[in-house]
Amino acid sequence: MNQPAALPAPLHSAAIADLLAQFDGRQGGNRALGDRAQIAAQTDIDAIRGWLARYIDSPRTYANYRKEAERLLLWAVVERRKPLSSLSHEDILAYRYFLADPQPAERWVAPGGARPARHQASWRPFAGPLSPASRNQAMLILNGLFSWLVQAGYLAGNPLALSRQRSTERPTRQQTRYLDARQWRWVQDWICALPQNDAAEARHKARIRWLFSILYGGALRISELVQARMADVAMRLDSQGHEQWWLNIHGKGDKARRIPMTQELMRELLHYRQAFGLQGLPHAMETQPLLMSAGGSDKHLSRAMAHVLVKSVFAQAAQALREQHPDQHAQAQVLEQASAHWLRHSAGSHMANQGVDIRVIRDTLGHESIATTNIYLHAEDEQRHQALEQFHRLDW
């Protein structure tokens, strides 16, 4: 048989249709016997779809779970030449090592760490090797998949059940996902130095500055930002009758929360709006996204494109740092590794360093709790707004 899957493609692509048809799982070695099946699925893909259907109301969770299931399914049929329902404990161990270094890279990894859309020919299942934390997360998701398939009577056993349970404790230091004050200042200075000789350059600079301002100033996830609209920015009066502006978003798990929009952030928003021809403060009838595409249309910028913008800024700022200060090579390397989520981690860390109440940080970042015993402790919205106004500054 020819190798139809030399370059894996999304499950809906014809490029691997032959392999998926050959190893569809109907005769999987780990299929449950008897009549105890509680789902009608006869193939691995249909079984995975049944599992994913439980998360259809949580788009981000659905996307993450689909990604991990798809990666494993592609790896099983391409590299192991067997269906997912025939994978053994030894296969899962091999897959975990594979996640740390997906090889051959030209088959599995998108060039340059890019994140092309799934329908594009350059799409690959990975942007690069997964970190230990990401590998652990992938295994947790797959363990949930296999456990559900066993419970549903589709599989006889969970090949992950024999794996050693790794500690869920997080490392005490997370310096690889954090910019210190000096590194953050350098990125800001680089953005401020961007040219604006014509309208296009001015819009580009304004969008980059707003992107970094709201990701850091609001401690947002990039997935939250690309879904937000101008109309989600709203004003209400505090107990003293003063105006306070808030950004209403749907966070992780589709949970609603309010982000304080400090005076600094509102000034940045106004500057950004003016660069794109929008006048005054946001209002409830506006259809524009909070992060617009280059032309300022009503179309939301994709999460992939937002990631590309952030990564390109970090890369160019790192290169400029290297050229202007050759002795700062180590600092430049840190900037090259940074991503959008680093801005969120940095915001939380900088707030903590400034003495912001831990409850304010927790509620602003949208975390469930500081600890189980703190479940009833909540910072009042007004206090959160005042604390961020006082301590968490952009200082462009």
Secondary structure, DSSP 4 states (H G I P E B T S, - for coil): ---TTSS---TTSGGGHHHHHHT-STT-TTBPPSS---S---SHHHHHHHHHGGGTT-HHHHHHHHHHHHHHHHHIIIII-S-GGG--HHHHHHHHHHHHS-SSHHHHB-GGG----TTSTT--SBSSPPPHHHHHHHHHHHHHHHHHHHHTTSBS--TTTTSPPPP-PPPS--GGG---HHHHHHHHHHHHT---SSHHHHHHHHHHHHHHHHHHHTT--HHHHTT-BGGGEEEEE-TTS-EEEEEEEE-GGG-EEEEEE-HHHHHHHHHHHHHTT--SS--TT---BSSB-TT--SSBPPHHHHHHHHHHHHHHHHHHHHHH-GGGHHHHHHHHH--HHHHHHHHHHHHHHTT--HHHHHHHHT-S-SSGGGTT----HHHHHHHHHHH-----
